Every structure is written in structure tokens, then in C-alpha cells.
Amino acid sequence: MTISEGDSTTFAYTGRLDDGTVFDTSQGEVAEEIGLAADQPDRTFEPLTVEVGAGQLIEGLEDALVGLEDGAETTVEIPPEQGYGEYTDDRISEYGRETFDEAIPEDDVTEGMVIQTQQGGIGDVVHVDDESVRVDFNHELAGETLEFEIEILDVE
């Protein structure tokens, strides 16, 4: 069966950056090999089941699934604009230290800390001093061209 929008499909995948670095996988043995399993001990690495067209995946990966058939294996390249977007300075916010401390009650804010705003935004603290805190809200894969090896396991 050929995948089209609205179909439920199960697939195995490994995602890589341009330099070959694996950033995500559904395969347990790959996750063990690269240390991803140790970094995410509560995660189960198994094939992913999604409804194609429901917006559960990045645009480029979802588009790549359409037209594939059950049992297909392929590799797709996804540019930043169809992945996590371009990296932009507009997604870096600076807050007065007092305002930040009231909104994000952490005892010891440090560079490298990951925070979540009250609105659900997730960012990396990239600068802290007595006057201000700067937070980068770009996705960690923003600006990256992504490559996915995909194997379609089931289509319904």
C-alpha cells in the first residue's frame, strides 16, 4: 500500500546531520552505540507510528513519507526550512535579571541551563550576569540540514 495523507504508518528511522552525527533514532542498537540510550534512559527506542498529514512530524519528513510503500527503505535530505527552521537572532531574548528571576524561580541560573517559560517555550540560557539573562529559543537543530534513513514497516 502506498502512503497518502490520513494513513497511519509505522517506520524505523535514523536522523543524521551533514557531518554524519546521529541526532535521533528509533533503533535501540544505534541508540546504545552512540550513547543516546544513556542520555535518555527513560525513553524506549522503537519504530514510530504517526498519522501522515496530522502535523506530528517536521514538514520535510512528513512530505517524504507520502508516496512511499510498505517495506520501502530510503534516505531523504531535509533543508532547514522544512525541518526546524533557520537559526535566527530574533529567537534570542534578553531579560532584566529581576524580571527573569520572578518569572523563572531557579536558585542558581547558569549558562547552559535549559528553561521552560510559563507559555511552554523551551530555551537555553546563553548569558547570565547581575543585570540580565539572555535565552536562546532556537531549536537545537535550527539551521541544520537533516538526513533521515527511513524504513516503512506498516501502512494502514
N, C-alpha and C positions, 0 to 999 in steps of 0.2 A: 504494500500500500504506500502511496506517495503522500508525504506530509503536506497538509494545507492548513490555513488558519482555522482555528477551532478544534483541531485534532489534539489529542493528548499523546505526547511522545516521551519515551524514556531513552536517555542517551548517556553514554560514558564520555568523559572529556578530560583533556589536559590543556591548560592555558599557559602560554609562554609569552615572554617579552621578546623584543627584537634580538636581544643578545642570547636567547635560549634559556634564560632563567624561568623556571616553572613558578608561577604565582598562585595557581589553584589547580586542583584535580579532583575527580570523583573516584580515582583508583587508589585503594588503600596501600598497595605496594609502592606506588610512586610517592604517595604522601609520607610513608615511612622512610623511603630512600632520601628524600630531600629535607626531612625534618619538619614538614608541615604537620604531621600527626602529633609530634611532641609539642609544637606550638599551639595546637588546638586539640587538647586531649579529650574534650567533651564532644567533639564532632565525629560523626560516622561518615566515612568516605565511601559513598555508594552512588550508583547512577542516579541521575536527576530526572524527575518526571514533571513536565510542565504542559500547560495548555498553550499551544502556539497562537500568538496574537493577543494574549492576555496581558502583555507587558511585564511578565515575570523575569525576563532576561534583558540584557542590554540589546539595543536595537539591531546591531550588526549580527549578533549571534542568533537572534530570533529570525531575522531575514534569511540567514544562511541555512536554517533548518527547512524552510519552505522549499518543496520540490525534491527533497531527499527521500529515499525509500528505506523501508525496513531492512536492516542489515548493511546499509551503506556506511563506508568509512571515508572520511575526507578531512582535509586541513583547510581552514579558512583564515584569512587575514582581515582584521577589523581595524580601520583607522580610528583615531581618537574621537572624531565627530560622531561615530556610530558606536562608540564604547562609553568611556566615562568623561568625554568632552576634553577640550583643550585646557591646559593649565592656564589660569588667569590670575593676575594680581588682584582683580576685583573680588575674589573669593577669600582674600586675606583681610581680616577685620582687626582693628585696634580698639582697645577698651581702656578707659581710665582704670587704674588699679582698684580704687574703691568701688566703682560700679561693677567691675568684674567679680570682686570678692563677695559682693552682695548677691549677685546672680548665680555664681558657681561657688558654693561654700566648700572649698577644699582647704585643708590645713596648710599644705605646702605646695603651691603651684610652682611647677618647674618646667623648663624647656623639655620637649619630648613627650609631655603628658598628653593623653588623649582625653578630651572633654566632650560632654554632650550638653547642648543648650536645652532650655526649657521647651523650645519649639521642636526638639528632636534632632537638630543639626549636630553632626559629629566633626570635630576639628582637632588638629594638632597644635599644641602651644609651641610657638616658634621663637618667642621672645618674652622675657619677664624682667621687669625692674621695679623700683619703688613707685614709679609714676604710671606705668602702663603694662598691658598684656596684649600680645599680638597672637591671633589664632588663624591658622590656615585651614579653610574649609574645602579646599580642593580635594577630590577623591585621590587616594594614594596612586591610582592608575591613570589619573588625568594626564593627557598629553602623550600617552603611550599607544603605540600600535600593538595590537594584541593578536596572537596566533592561537587558534584552538584546533586541536586534533579531536575529531568527533566520531563516535561510533553509535549509529542508531540501533537500539536494542528492541524497541517495540513502538508501534504506531496504532492508535485506536481512534 
